[in-house]
Amino acid sequence: MIKHFLKIKKLLNGSVIIPQTKKKKSIVENTQDFKEFLILARSEMDKNNLFDWNVELDFAKVRAGACHFNEKKISFSRNFIKKSSKEDIQDTILHEIAHALVGPMHGHDKVWKAMASKLGCSAKRCHTLEFSDYKWIRFCANHCWKQKVHRRKPNLICKKCGSPVQYQQNI
């Protein structure tokens, strides 16, 4: 019991960073889920001797996690945590830990894949989860293609036909 308390105290005393956002977000969050996630992530990092690394939550909409080597931190998307299964969350934690252990020069190469497999991760480069709603649908005016996006970019033209790219709000 005391050991568990000390671990949580350690988490709350600086090794976990929950950044404040400038925008006031009206996100309904179950803070208990985030606390449990942070405890799990910190525990996995400690098992792999990443004691001097921090874990952070962010508001990413497409990626699940990221390893920031210069800052010695691993960040995870709140959106991903809220909408993913425990198995996907565990796999993503191990995925990012594998990056931290092999260093920035390896990306998703054979060295990283070997480490990810050793940790028990699926060693997949990308996920197929959709955990954030896209705000816009971007499409060619001649209907060559369409795609969902989070942000609009001005003055785009279609590579296939040269028509202007248009946007429609994704309802």
N, C-alpha and C positions, 0 to 999 in steps of 0.2 A: 504494500500500500504506500509506504513512504517512498520507495523507489519510483513508483508510478507518479506520485505527486511531484517529486524532484524533476522528473522528465518533463512534465507539463510546465512546471515553473521555469525550466530551462527554455522551453519553447516560447513562453511568454516574455522571457527576459532578453530578447534580442536575436535569437537565431531564426525567428520567423518574422517576416516583414509583410504586413498587409497595407499596401499603399493607399493613400487617400486620393480620391479623384477630384478634379476641379469641378466636373459636371455633377450636379445632383442627379443621381440615377434613382428611378423608382423601381428598383429590382426587388422582388420579394425573395429574400434569402433565408434559408434555414441555416443560421449561424452554427448550429450544432454540427451539421454536415461538414461545414468548412473546417471547424475545429478538429473533427475526427479525421478529415483528409490531411490536415497539416500535421497531426500527430503521426499518422501513417507514413507520410512522405518523410518526415524528420527521422522516424524510426528506420526506414529503409536506407536513408542517407547515412545514418550512424552505423548501420550494419556494414556498410561499404567504406567506412573510414572517411566520410566526407564531413567531418566535424566542423571544419572551418568554412563550409558552404552554407548559404542561406536558402530558404524556400520562400517563395512569394506567390501571391495570387494577383492576376491581372484581368483585364476585360477583353482579351483577344476573342475574335469572333470566328476565326477559321482554324487556327492552329490550337492544338491541345496543350502543348508544353514547349518550353524553350530552355536551352542551356546557355547561360551567359558566362563565358570563361573569364573575361577580364574582371567581372564583378564577383566571381565565385558565387553565383546564385542560379537556382533553377526556378523558373516561373511556370505557373499553370493557369489556364483559363478558368475563371469562375463559371462561365457558360458551359464549358466542357464538364466540370465537376457536377453541376446541377443536373445535367441531362444524360449522363453516361452510367453504364453499369459498373459495379465494383470491379469486375474483371478488366474492363477497358481502362479504368482508372489505375489499377495496379500495374497493368502493362505499360501505360504511359509513364508512370513514375520510374519504372525500371528502364524504360527507353532513355529517359533523360539522364538517369544515373550512369548508364553506359556511356553516354556522351561525355559526362564529367570525368569518368575514369580513364577514357582513352585519349582525351585532349582534343584541341580544336582542329588539328590537321587531318582528322580521319572522317569527318562527315558520317556518311552511311556506308563506308567501305567494308572490306573483309575483316579488318581489325575490330571495327565497331560491331559488326554482326556477330563475331566470335564472342565478344564481351557481353553483348545483349543476350545471346543464347545461354552463356554461362550463368547469367543472373536470373534466367528463367523468363525472359521477355520473348515475345513473338519475333522480334528482330525485323519487323516490317518498317519500311521507311515512312509511309504515310497512313493515315487513318481514313476511313470512309464514312465517318460519323458526321451528321449534320446537326449541330447543337446550337445554331444561332440562325435567326430568321434573316433572310436577305431583304434589304430595303428596296432594291431596284432590279428591274429586268432590262438588260442592255441588249439591243438587237439592231441588225442591219435594216435599213429602210426598204431594201428589196427582199427581205426575209431570207437571206443566205444562212443566217445563224441567229441564235439568241443564247444568253447566259444570265445567271443570277449574280449580282454583285452587291457589295456593301456600300460602295461610294461611286459617285459619278465622276467621270473624267471629261473635260471639255474638248471639243474639236477633234474627235476621233473619226476615222473613216474606215470603211470595210476593206480589208485586204483583198477580198475576192472580186468585188465589183466597183469599188471606189465611192460607193454611196455613203452619205453621212450616217453615223451611228446615233441611234435614238435611245431614249430611256422612258420607261413606264414604271410607275410605282408598283411594287409587289404587294398586292392586297391579300 
